[in-house]
Amino acid sequence: MAFHAIVPPDLPAHRRPVHGRAPFRLIAALLAAGVASAPLLAQEQAPAAAPPSGGAPKVLLPDDFDTPPPVAPGMAEPAPTPLGEGVGLGGGFAPTAGPPVPVEPIAPPEPEKKDPLAELAGPTMLPDRAGLLIPLSGGYPAHIFAGADARFLSKLLGRLDGPLASRWAQIMLQRALLSVADAPAPLNPADWLASRALALQAMGSGADAHRLVSRIAIDRYTGNLYAAALQSALEATDPMALCPLSPTARGLTQSPTWVLADAMCLSILGDDIGAAALFDGLRRGDEIAAFDVGLAERVASATGGGRRGANPEWSEVKGLNAWRLGLSSAAGLEIPADMLATATPAQRAWLVRLPGQPIANRAANAPIAAAIGAISSAEINRIFNAMVATLDPGEASDSAGGRLRAANVAADVSDRVAALKALWGRAKPGTLEHYGWQVATAPAAARLPVSSGLAPEAPAIAASLVSAGIAERAGQWWRAAEGADEAVRAALWAQLVAVAGGVPVEAGLYRSWAGTVPAHRAQLLAAGLKGLGRGDVGENVAPVENDWTRALDRAVAARRTGEVMVLTATALRGSWAEVPPDYLRRIAAALVAVGHSSEARLIVAEAANRG
C-alpha cells in the first residue's frame, strides 16, 4: 500500500510547503537504504556474507512473485492529495442570511511570518514520467518499462543490495532507471520512483538518485519516496534538500531520522529554541546515536545557523552509513582511515562524489567507483588530475595521478606504455581495483598508435579499451597482432571476440586461452558467445531452468525491454563467480532479442576479462 502525502492537521501554516518556488541547494563552497518505517541511522555496514562455493544457483525471484501477475486496467492507486489543498480555507463558519451589517474598518492583520522552509519547495516534475536522461543524452525511450508490472519490478529492484558483478550491466540498468520513462501500473508512480532511486543508491549512484528524486513536486511524495529522498540527499552531501521535506515527512513516516533532519533544518534557519527541543529529546532517547545527533548539530553550526557546535568522536560508532558519510563531509569532519576501510563498494562510490571529502580520499576510492560503473573513465581522470595538482612536483611523477598523466601525454610511446603497466600493476588482477585501473587508463590506451611492435601488450590494451566501451578502437589491435605468438593472439582474441565482428570465432584460439584462465571464466565466454549468436566453442554448459529463466523468457516474448534489464541485474548480483554460465547465455540472447546487442556484447566481453 502506498502512503499518500498529506499535511498533518497540526502543522502551522507557515511551515506548509509552498509550490512554485525556486529550489534551494547546499552550496559546495559553503559546506566544503532504507524504507519508510526503518531508521536510516541503523543501517551500519554489516559483515559481507561469503559467496557460495558451489551448488544450485541462488534464488533470484521473490517468493510471492514466482509468476508476475498480469497488469489489470484501472488498478492504479489514486494520486496523492496535493499538500495544502483544502486546509484552513473556510474557517469553520457558514455565511448568514440578512442585510449586511456595517462594521468599523480595522487595520489589516500583520502578515503571518513565513517560514524559510516553505520558500524552498519548488520542483514541479510529476513521478508519472520522471527521469534525467532522454535518448539524445544517453537515456532509453520513455516506453522502456511499458507493459511491465511495477510491483514485480519493484520487488526485484528491492533485492539489489550492492553493485552488480558486471560493470556494463550496471551501467545499462542505471541508464534505464535514470531515463525519462512512463511509470508502469499498478503502483503509485511515486512508489515506483522510490524503487528506482533506492536501487541506484544500492549500486553506488547516490548522487544520481538524488538528482532524480529532487525534481519531484512535493505534493506527490509518498512514504517510500520520502525514504529514498532522505538517503539520497545524504549520499550527495545535500542536507539542505531535506528541509522542504522534513515538516510533512515527520507527519507521514515513523523514522526518527526525519526528526533529526528537522532539528538540523530549524537550527540552520534560525529557530534555535525549536531545534534545541528536538535535539535534546533525541539525546534523551535511544533510537539515534549521540554521534549522529552531534553530526547534525555540527552541520547546523557550520552553516552559521546554530549555536550548538558539537565535536562527535568516531570511536562512539562502529560503521558508516549515508548519514555519517554525508554529514561528516558537509561539516568538514575527517573520516578516520580505519572507518573508511569498513566502507562497502557502494559507499566508496558515494564518497568519491562528495565535494567535502579530501581529494586524497576521493582518489583512493575512485578505482572501485569506476569498476562498478558509478563513475566514468573521464571522471576518474579528472579526480586524479585534481589530486596531482595538490602534490609537490617531486611527488607528482611517481603518484598514481602522475603516472596517469604520463600515460596520456608522455612524448615517447614506450614511456606511455610503461606508465600504463605501472597503473595496471597497482592492484592484483581479478580485484575491483585492478578493473578500475583498466577503466581509468582507457582514454590513454586509445591514444596509443596501433602497432605490431606493441603486440605483446595488445591483450591488456584491448581489455582496458573494452572496459570503457571503446570497442571499435580495441578491434583495430587484432590486425596488429597478426604476427604474434599463439598465446598473445589467444589472449587478445578472448578480449575482442564478443565485441569485434572482424575477429573470427575459432575453437583453437578458445582452447589456447581457456587453458590459461579459471574454468568458470572460460565457460562464461563460451556461453556468452552462444547467446550472442556467434557460434559454439568449448563444451556446452549445463542448462538451468527455474523461475528466473521462465520470467526472462516471458519478458522477452512480450518485448518488455525494461523488465529484461531488471531481470538481468537480478541474475548478476554479487560476483562473477556466482553467475552460472547458462545465465550469461540467456542474458546475452535476451538483450539481443529486445534490441540491445551492444550492451550484451560488452557484458560478455567483460566476463572474459573478469569472470
C-alpha positions as semicolon CSV with decimal commas, in nm:
position;residue;x (nm);y (nm);z (nm)
1;M;0,000;0,000;0,000
2;A;0,130;0,343;-0,087
3;F;0,129;0,626;0,163
4;H;-0,020;0,949;0,033
5;A;0,145;1,272;0,129
6;I;-0,085;1,490;0,342
7;V;-0,037;1,792;0,560
8;P;-0,067;1,699;0,928
9;P;-0,359;1,895;1,083
10;D;-0,132;2,045;1,348
11;L;0,126;2,173;1,103
12;P;0,138;2,554;1,127
13;A;0,053;2,737;0,807
14;H;0,396;2,897;0,790
15;R;0,556;2,551;0,769
16;R;0,337;2,417;0,490
17;P;0,523;2,383;0,162
18;V;0,455;2,650;-0,097
19;H;0,487;2,533;-0,457
20;G;0,630;2,717;-0,750
21;R;0,932;2,849;-0,562
22;A;1,290;2,802;-0,668
23;P;1,461;2,504;-0,502
24;F;1,746;2,573;-0,265
25;R;2,061;2,359;-0,269
26;L;2,352;2,338;-0,033
27;I;2,642;2,523;-0,194
28;A;2,964;2,326;-0,202
29;A;3,168;2,633;-0,120
30;L;2,966;2,678;0,198
31;L;2,996;2,325;0,326
32;A;3,349;2,248;0,178
33;A;1,896;0,238;0,220
34;G;1,613;0,224;0,361
35;V;1,235;0,204;0,381
36;A;0,984;0,445;0,522
37;S;0,945;0,266;0,853
38;A;1,315;0,188;0,921
39;P;1,553;0,443;1,076
40;L;1,827;0,529;0,831
41;L;2,080;0,567;1,108
42;A;2,054;0,200;1,196
43;Q;2,196;0,099;0,859
44;E;2,557;0,048;0,957
45;Q;2,777;-0,172;0,747
46;A;2,727;-0,541;0,826
47;P;2,990;-0,804;0,752
48;A;2,959;-0,931;0,397
49;A;2,835;-1,288;0,358
50;A;3,075;-1,526;0,190
51;P;2,969;-1,623;-0,164
52;P;2,855;-1,980;-0,213
53;S;3,129;-2,211;-0,329
54;G;2,904;-2,424;-0,543
55;G;2,567;-2,590;-0,566
56;A;2,244;-2,467;-0,719
57;P;2,211;-2,105;-0,834
58;K;2,077;-1,870;-0,569
59;V;1,708;-1,784;-0,567
60;L;1,655;-1,474;-0,777
61;L;1,282;-1,404;-0,762
62;P;1,071;-1,307;-0,460
63;D;0,873;-1,598;-0,321
64;D;0,538;-1,427;-0,374
65;F;0,616;-1,329;-0,732
66;D;0,722;-1,653;-0,898
67;T;0,480;-1,564;-1,176
68;P;0,430;-1,192;-1,231
69;P;0,059;-1,110;-1,215
70;P;-0,091;-0,953;-1,525
71;V;-0,142;-0,581;-1,513
72;A;-0,513;-0,522;-1,470
73;P;-0,654;-0,199;-1,616
74;G;-0,779;0,051;-1,365
75;M;-0,571;-0,082;-1,077
76;A;-0,350;0,223;-1,036
77;E;-0,380;0,385;-0,697
78;P;-0,529;0,735;-0,679
79;A;-0,293;1,028;-0,690
80;P;-0,190;1,174;-0,355
81;T;-0,378;1,472;-0,224
82;P;-0,177;1,787;-0,303
83;L;-0,019;1,940;0,002
84;G;-0,213;2,230;0,147
85;E;-0,532;2,173;-0,056
86;G;-0,847;2,234;0,142
87;V;-0,662;2,314;0,464
88;G;-0,777;2,616;0,660
89;L;-0,979;2,770;0,375
90;G;-1,325;2,801;0,529
91;G;-1,252;2,892;0,889
92;G;-1,546;2,677;1,004
93;F;-1,813;2,948;0,958
94;A;-2,109;2,948;0,720
95;P;-2,248;3,272;0,576
96;T;-2,564;3,405;0,746
97;A;-2,874;3,549;0,577
98;G;-2,989;3,909;0,610
99;P;-2,864;4,253;0,519
100;P;-2,501;4,338;0,558
101;V;-2,404;4,471;0,898
102;P;-2,190;4,787;0,897
103;V;-1,864;4,736;1,071
104;E;-1,587;4,964;1,174
105;P;-1,286;4,947;0,943
106;I;-1,000;4,776;1,111
107;A;-0,633;4,769;1,037
108;P;-0,528;4,473;0,829
109;P;-0,366;4,200;1,035
110;E;0,008;4,183;1,035
111;P;0,119;3,938;0,768
112;E;0,196;3,597;0,908
113;K;0,566;3,532;0,926
114;K;0,678;3,295;0,653
115;D;0,898;3,003;0,736
116;P;1,207;2,992;0,512
117;L;1,149;2,619;0,477
118;A;0,828;2,686;0,290
119;E;1,011;2,906;0,044
120;L;1,240;2,621;-0,054
121;A;0,976;2,399;-0,212
122;G;0,965;2,432;-0,586
123;P;1,011;2,118;-0,800
124;T;0,720;2,053;-1,031
125;M;0,803;1,727;-1,214
126;L;0,543;1,454;-1,174
127;P;0,654;1,099;-1,095
128;D;0,433;0,965;-1,374
129;R;0,710;1,039;-1,626
130;A;1,019;1,122;-1,425
131;G;1,385;1,096;-1,511
132;L;1,703;1,273;-1,609
133;L;1,805;1,117;-1,941
134;I;1,643;1,116;-2,282
135;P;1,771;0,920;-2,583
136;L;1,974;1,220;-2,704
137;S;2,159;1,232;-2,371
138;G;2,220;0,860;-2,331
139;G;1,883;0,751;-2,196
140;Y;1,634;0,499;-2,325
141;P;1,288;0,566;-2,478
142;A;1,002;0,665;-2,249
143;H;0,830;0,329;-2,305
144;I;1,125;0,132;-2,161
145;F;0,904;-0,016;-1,885
146;A;0,582;-0,037;-2,088
147;G;0,376;-0,347;-2,022
148;A;0,566;-0,448;-1,709
149;D;0,409;-0,495;-1,367
150;A;0,556;-0,229;-1,139
151;R;0,501;-0,445;-0,831
152;F;0,714;-0,722;-0,979
153;L;0,991;-0,487;-1,091
154;S;0,987;-0,308;-0,757
155;K;1,034;-0,638;-0,574
156;L;1,328;-0,724;-0,798
157;L;1,491;-0,385;-0,757
158;G;1,449;-0,414;-0,381
159;R;1,666;-0,725;-0,385
160;L;1,965;-0,535;-0,521
161;D;2,186;-0,489;-0,218
162;G;2,508;-0,376;-0,383
163;P;2,690;-0,323;-0,711
164;L;2,644;-0,585;-0,982
165;A;2,904;-0,835;-1,096
166;S;2,910;-0,665;-1,436
167;R;3,003;-0,300;-1,477
168;W;2,825;-0,287;-1,810
169;A;2,507;-0,448;-1,680
170;Q;2,507;-0,189;-1,403
171;I;2,558;0,099;-1,648
172;M;2,272;-0,037;-1,857
173;L;2,038;-0,058;-1,558
174;Q;2,143;0,286;-1,433
175;R;2,059;0,434;-1,772
176;A;1,720;0,265;-1,765
177;L;1,639;0,383;-1,411
178;L;1,752;0,740;-1,490
179;S;1,564;0,764;-1,820
180;V;1,259;0,986;-1,853
181;A;1,011;0,699;-1,860
182;D;0,641;0,635;-1,811
183;A;0,567;0,470;-1,476
184;P;0,425;0,120;-1,519
185;A;0,100;0,021;-1,347
186;P;-0,032;-0,056;-1,091
187;L;0,192;0,108;-0,827
188;N;0,160;0,471;-0,733
189;P;0,419;0,637;-0,963
190;A;0,591;0,793;-0,661
191;D;0,646;0,450;-0,506
192;W;0,783;0,320;-0,835
193;L;1,020;0,617;-0,847
194;A;1,130;0,539;-0,492
195;S;1,220;0,186;-0,600
196;R;1,427;0,326;-0,886
197;A;1,610;0,563;-0,654
198;L;1,680;0,304;-0,385
199;A;1,821;0,063;-0,645
200;L;2,051;0,336;-0,776
201;Q;2,170;0,403;-0,423
202;A;2,238;0,034;-0,359
203;M;2,457;0,022;-0,670
204;G;2,658;0,328;-0,563
205;S;2,485;0,601;-0,764
206;G;2,352;0,803;-0,472
207;A;2,419;1,142;-0,633
208;D;2,223;1,043;-0,944
209;A;1,938;0,912;-0,728
210;H;1,931;1,250;-0,552
211;R;1,906;1,435;-0,881
212;L;1,624;1,202;-0,983
213;V;1,400;1,245;-0,679
214;S;1,475;1,610;-0,603
215;R;1,288;1,718;-0,918
216;I;0,957;1,575;-0,800
217;A;0,677;1,801;-0,676
218;I;0,647;1,760;-0,300
219;D;0,270;1,715;-0,316
220;R;0,335;1,385;-0,495
221;Y;0,560;1,234;-0,230
222;T;0,470;0,910;-0,056
223;G;0,631;0,748;0,246
224;N;0,857;0,540;0,025
225;L;0,970;0,840;-0,177
226;Y;1,045;1,035;0,141
227;A;1,272;0,747;0,249
228;A;1,453;0,744;-0,085
229;A;1,490;1,123;-0,080
230;L;1,634;1,118;0,272
231;Q;1,910;0,874;0,194
232;S;1,997;1,010;-0,149
233;A;2,028;1,369;-0,019
234;L;2,282;1,248;0,235
235;E;2,469;1,042;-0,022
236;A;2,501;1,359;-0,230
237;T;2,603;1,579;0,067
238;D;2,295;1,797;0,025
239;P;2,137;1,804;0,372
240;M;1,956;2,130;0,293
241;A;1,749;1,934;0,040
242;L;1,581;1,769;0,341
243;C;1,447;2,097;0,475
244;P;1,150;2,139;0,240
245;L;1,057;1,775;0,306
246;S;1,105;1,741;0,679
247;P;0,781;1,907;0,802
248;T;0,549;1,673;0,612
249;A;0,784;1,374;0,628
250;R;0,764;1,381;1,008
251;G;0,386;1,364;0,991
252;L;0,391;1,077;0,742
253;T;0,674;0,846;0,848
254;Q;0,782;0,697;1,177
255;S;1,157;0,731;1,123
256;P;1,331;0,932;1,396
257;T;1,585;1,032;1,134
258;W;1,334;1,282;0,998
259;V;1,302;1,435;1,346
260;L;1,678;1,477;1,349
261;A;1,674;1,625;0,999
262;D;1,402;1,870;1,106
263;A;1,604;1,974;1,409
264;M;1,906;2,040;1,190
265;C;1,700;2,243;0,942
266;L;1,533;2,451;1,214
267;S;1,872;2,533;1,359
268;I;2,015;2,628;1,021
269;L;1,721;2,860;0,962
270;G;1,748;3,032;1,298
271;D;1,487;2,858;1,516
272;D;1,730;2,768;1,796
273;I;1,455;2,705;2,050
274;G;1,262;2,459;1,834
275;A;1,583;2,290;1,726
276;A;1,711;2,259;2,082
277;A;1,390;2,091;2,194
278;L;1,419;1,830;1,920
279;F;1,793;1,775;1,967
280;D;1,754;1,733;2,343
281;G;1,465;1,492;2,303
282;L;1,668;1,277;2,066
283;R;1,967;1,274;2,300
284;R;1,744;1,151;2,584
285;G;1,612;0,866;2,370
286;D;1,790;0,556;2,248
287;E;1,677;0,543;1,884
288;I;1,963;0,756;1,746
289;A;2,327;0,750;1,849
290;A;2,460;1,061;2,020
291;F;2,729;1,072;1,750
292;D;2,465;1,119;1,478
293;V;2,288;1,391;1,676
294;G;2,623;1,563;1,714
295;L;2,681;1,547;1,337
296;A;2,353;1,727;1,274
297;E;2,440;1,991;1,532
298;R;2,782;2,039;1,375
299;V;2,633;2,089;1,028
300;A;2,389;2,345;1,166
301;S;2,675;2,527;1,335
302;A;2,896;2,514;1,024
303;T;2,630;2,689;0,817
304;G;2,602;2,970;1,070
305;G;2,251;2,884;1,179
306;G;2,313;2,704;1,505
307;R;2,493;2,763;1,831
308;R;2,535;2,401;1,942
309;G;2,868;2,318;1,780
310;A;2,943;1,956;1,864
311;N;3,262;1,753;1,833
312;P;3,150;1,397;1,753
313;E;3,402;1,121;1,820
314;W;3,422;0,838;1,566
315;S;3,512;0,595;1,843
316;E;3,147;0,615;1,952
317;V;3,021;0,426;1,644
318;K;3,115;0,105;1,465
319;G;3,035;0,165;1,099
320;L;2,945;0,403;0,820
321;N;2,607;0,484;0,674
322;A;2,469;0,752;0,447
323;W;2,408;0,993;0,737
324;R;2,766;0,970;0,863
325;L;2,924;0,993;0,519
326;G;2,711;1,282;0,401
327;L;2,704;1,496;0,713
328;S;3,068;1,446;0,807
329;S;3,161;1,564;0,459
330;A;2,923;1,860;0,483
331;A;3,063;1,959;0,822
332;G;3,428;1,914;0,727
333;L;3,477;1,630;0,975
334;E;3,751;1,391;0,861
335;I;3,660;1,023;0,847
336;P;3,934;0,807;1,003
337;A;4,115;0,562;0,779
338;D;4,004;0,260;0,984
339;M;3,642;0,370;0,943
340;L;3,683;0,419;0,568
341;A;3,827;0,068;0,549
342;T;3,485;-0,069;0,652
343;A;3,302;0,104;0,365
344;T;3,120;-0,107;0,108
345;P;3,187;-0,059;-0,264
346;A;2,862;0,139;-0,291
347;Q;2,963;0,366;-0,003
348;R;3,305;0,419;-0,160
349;A;3,129;0,525;-0,479
350;W;2,914;0,776;-0,284
351;L;3,228;0,911;-0,118
352;V;3,406;0,973;-0,449
353;R;3,141;1,230;-0,541
354;L;3,132;1,409;-0,207
355;P;3,283;1,755;-0,258
356;G;3,364;1,792;0,111
357;Q;3,591;1,489;0,114
358;P;3,968;1,539;0,083
359;I;4,083;1,479;-0,272
360;A;4,314;1,204;-0,145
361;N;4,016;1,008;-0,009
362;R;3,822;1,055;-0,329
363;A;4,117;0,942;-0,542
364;A;4,185;0,639;-0,323
365;N;3,829;0,515;-0,378
366;A;3,790;0,622;-0,740
367;P;3,913;0,293;-0,896
368;I;3,640;0,098;-0,716
369;A;3,378;0,353;-0,817
370;A;3,492;0,324;-1,178
371;A;3,497;-0,055;-1,163
372;I;3,131;-0,076;-1,063
373;G;3,016;0,182;-1,317
374;A;2,935;0,458;-1,069
375;I;3,178;0,697;-1,241
376;S;3,317;0,710;-1,594
377;S;3,674;0,692;-1,719
378;A;3,659;1,069;-1,778
379;E;3,551;1,131;-1,418
380;I;3,828;0,924;-1,265
381;N;4,084;1,104;-1,481
382;R;3,953;1,441;-1,358
383;I;3,982;1,327;-0,998
384;F;4,344;1,220;-1,037
385;N;4,431;1,536;-1,225
386;A;4,294;1,732;-0,930
387;M;4,496;1,522;-0,689
388;V;4,822;1,575;-0,879
389;A;4,767;1,948;-0,855
390;T;4,790;1,922;-0,474
391;L;5,128;1,743;-0,473
392;D;5,479;1,876;-0,478
393;P;5,647;1,842;-0,820
394;G;5,887;1,582;-0,680
395;E;5,599;1,362;-0,560
396;A;5,370;1,406;-0,857
397;S;5,558;1,198;-1,114
398;D;5,557;0,882;-0,902
399;S;5,197;0,919;-0,786
400;A;4,902;0,741;-0,948
401;G;4,786;1,069;-1,094
402;G;5,131;1,146;-1,227
403;R;5,156;0,810;-1,398
404;L;4,807;0,854;-1,540
405;R;4,917;1,188;-1,684
406;A;5,230;1,028;-1,831
407;A;5,019;0,751;-1,986
408;N;4,822;1,021;-2,166
409;V;5,082;1,276;-2,269
410;A;5,437;1,136;-2,242
411;A;5,629;1,214;-2,560
412;D;5,771;0,864;-2,600
413;V;5,532;0,575;-2,664
414;S;5,745;0,342;-2,452
415;D;5,705;0,579;-2,157
416;R;5,330;0,583;-2,204
417;V;5,317;0,203;-2,213
418;A;5,538;0,182;-1,904
419;A;5,302;0,416;-1,720
420;L;5,001;0,203;-1,823
421;K;5,171;-0,112;-1,696
422;A;5,255;0,057;-1,367
423;L;4,892;0,155;-1,318
424;W;4,763;-0,192;-1,406
425;G;5,010;-0,332;-1,155
426;R;4,879;-0,122;-0,866
427;A;4,622;-0,390;-0,778
428;K;4,601;-0,766;-0,801
429;P;4,431;-0,898;-1,117
430;G;4,074;-1,004;-1,051
431;T;4,008;-0,734;-0,792
432;L;3,775;-0,438;-0,829
433;E;4,071;-0,202;-0,802
434;H;4,250;-0,371;-1,092
435;Y;3,944;-0,345;-1,315
436;G;3,902;0,016;-1,206
437;W;4,253;0,094;-1,328
438;Q;4,171;-0,066;-1,661
439;V;3,876;0,173;-1,689
440;A;4,089;0,470;-1,580
441;T;4,359;0,404;-1,840
442;A;4,120;0,353;-2,133
443;P;4,146;0,711;-2,268
444;A;4,526;0,686;-2,259
445;A;4,519;0,342;-2,422
446;A;4,303;0,486;-2,701
447;R;4,580;0,736;-2,782
448;L;4,842;0,468;-2,840
449;P;4,930;0,400;-3,204
450;V;4,806;0,060;-3,320
451;S;5,138;-0,111;-3,389
452;S;5,270;-0,464;-3,426
453;G;5,559;-0,355;-3,208
454;L;5,317;-0,338;-2,916
455;A;5,162;-0,679;-2,986
456;P;5,273;-0,831;-2,651
457;E;5,081;-0,555;-2,472
458;A;4,779;-0,576;-2,706
459;P;4,564;-0,804;-2,483
460;A;4,595;-0,567;-2,185
461;I;4,543;-0,261;-2,404
462;A;4,230;-0,416;-2,557
463;A;4,096;-0,514;-2,214
464;S;4,136;-0,155;-2,097
465;L;3,962;-0,015;-2,405
466;V;3,670;-0,258;-2,384
467;S;3,624;-0,193;-2,011
468;A;3,533;0,166;-2,102
469;G;3,330;0,071;-2,409
470;I;3,588;0,185;-2,668
471;A;3,523;-0,130;-2,869
472;E;3,593;-0,008;-3,222
473;R;3,942;0,110;-3,132
474;A;4,004;-0,214;-2,943
475;G;3,915;-0,418;-3,252
476;Q;4,190;-0,250;-3,451
477;W;4,451;-0,429;-3,241
478;W;4,354;-0,764;-3,392
479;R;4,535;-0,676;-3,716
480;A;4,837;-0,551;-3,523
481;A;4,882;-0,890;-3,359
482;E;4,878;-1,099;-3,676
483;G;5,242;-1,200;-3,635
484;A;5,230;-1,251;-3,260
485;D;5,267;-1,591;-3,097
486;E;4,962;-1,804;-3,027
487;A;4,944;-1,720;-2,657
488;V;4,926;-1,346;-2,728
489;R;4,672;-1,391;-3,009
490;A;4,458;-1,619;-2,793
491;A;4,459;-1,371;-2,505
492;L;4,373;-1,084;-2,742
493;W;4,106;-1,295;-2,914
494;A;3,927;-1,353;-2,585
495;Q;3,909;-0,978;-2,517
496;L;3,778;-0,893;-2,864
497;V;3,568;-1,180;-2,997
498;A;3,245;-1,064;-2,830
499;V;3,270;-0,701;-2,942
500;A;3,461;-0,704;-3,272
501;G;3,283;-0,855;-3,569
502;G;3,608;-0,892;-3,762
503;V;3,751;-1,133;-3,505
504;P;3,664;-1,492;-3,603
505;V;3,519;-1,747;-3,364
506;E;3,791;-2,013;-3,358
507;A;3,777;-2,315;-3,130
508;G;4,156;-2,346;-3,139
509;L;4,211;-1,995;-3,005
510;Y;3,945;-2,057;-2,745
511;R;4,118;-2,372;-2,621
512;S;4,456;-2,198;-2,608
513;W;4,309;-1,916;-2,399
514;A;4,088;-2,139;-2,181
515;G;4,392;-2,331;-2,061
516;T;4,534;-2,013;-1,907
517;V;4,230;-1,889;-1,711
518;P;3,991;-2,032;-1,450
519;A;3,745;-2,284;-1,594
520;H;3,446;-2,075;-1,488
521;R;3,570;-1,774;-1,688
522;A;3,621;-1,989;-1,996
523;Q;3,270;-2,132;-1,961
524;L;3,122;-1,784;-1,928
525;L;3,280;-1,670;-2,255
526;A;3,166;-1,984;-2,441
527;A;2,812;-1,945;-2,309
528;G;2,809;-1,573;-2,382
529;L;2,921;-1,621;-2,741
530;K;2,646;-1,876;-2,792
531;G;2,390;-1,634;-2,653
532;L;2,516;-1,363;-2,888
533;G;2,470;-1,599;-3,182
534;R;2,843;-1,600;-3,255
535;G;2,872;-1,981;-3,258
536;D;2,983;-2,266;-3,034
537;V;3,326;-2,305;-2,878
538;G;3,421;-2,536;-2,597
539;E;3,183;-2,771;-2,421
540;N;2,816;-2,699;-2,377
541;V;2,739;-2,556;-2,033
542;A;2,481;-2,711;-1,804
543;P;2,136;-2,565;-1,880
544;V;1,940;-2,400;-1,598
545;E;1,560;-2,392;-1,575
546;N;1,391;-2,211;-1,289
547;D;1,152;-1,927;-1,210
548;W;1,405;-1,667;-1,320
549;T;1,464;-1,825;-1,662
550;R;1,089;-1,853;-1,717
551;A;1,035;-1,491;-1,614
552;L;1,308;-1,383;-1,856
553;D;1,152;-1,586;-2,138
554;R;0,812;-1,421;-2,074
555;A;0,966;-1,074;-2,073
556;V;1,148;-1,140;-2,400
557;A;0,837;-1,285;-2,566
558;A;0,639;-0,974;-2,469
559;R;0,932;-0,743;-2,560
560;R;0,927;-0,581;-2,217
561;T;1,274;-0,432;-2,251
562;G;1,300;-0,268;-1,909
563;E;1,191;-0,589;-1,741
564;V;1,462;-0,781;-1,929
565;M;1,719;-0,533;-1,797
566;V;1,597;-0,562;-1,438
567;L;1,595;-0,942;-1,458
568;T;1,949;-0,927;-1,598
569;A;2,059;-0,726;-1,297
570;T;1,891;-0,972;-1,062
571;A;2,097;-1,258;-1,207
572;L;2,421;-1,058;-1,184
573;R;2,408;-0,971;-0,816
574;G;2,726;-1,046;-0,625
575;S;3,037;-1,158;-0,811
576;W;3,106;-1,321;-1,145
577;A;3,195;-1,640;-0,957
578;E;2,828;-1,667;-0,855
579;V;2,689;-1,636;-1,210
580;P;2,607;-1,970;-1,376
581;P;2,736;-1,969;-1,735
582;D;2,390;-2,053;-1,869
583;Y;2,258;-1,734;-1,710
584;L;2,501;-1,533;-1,920
585;R;2,394;-1,723;-2,233
586;R;2,031;-1,639;-2,160
587;I;2,107;-1,276;-2,074
588;A;2,301;-1,222;-2,396
589;A;2,028;-1,383;-2,606
590;A;1,755;-1,185;-2,428
591;L;1,925;-0,849;-2,475
592;V;1,990;-0,922;-2,842
593;A;1,624;-1,019;-2,885
594;V;1,497;-0,688;-2,744
595;G;1,736;-0,478;-2,949
596;H;2,025;-0,419;-2,708
597;S;2,302;-0,624;-2,862
598;S;2,566;-0,356;-2,790
599;E;2,511;-0,393;-2,417
600;A;2,506;-0,773;-2,450
601;R;2,842;-0,779;-2,630
602;L;3,009;-0,559;-2,367
603;I;2,876;-0,775;-2,083
604;V;3,009;-1,093;-2,246
605;A;3,348;-0,931;-2,313
606;E;3,363;-0,823;-1,951
607;A;3,300;-1,181;-1,840
608;A;3,601;-1,291;-2,046
609;N;3,811;-1,029;-1,867
610;R;3,682;-1,075;-1,512
611;G;3,484;-1,399;-1,482
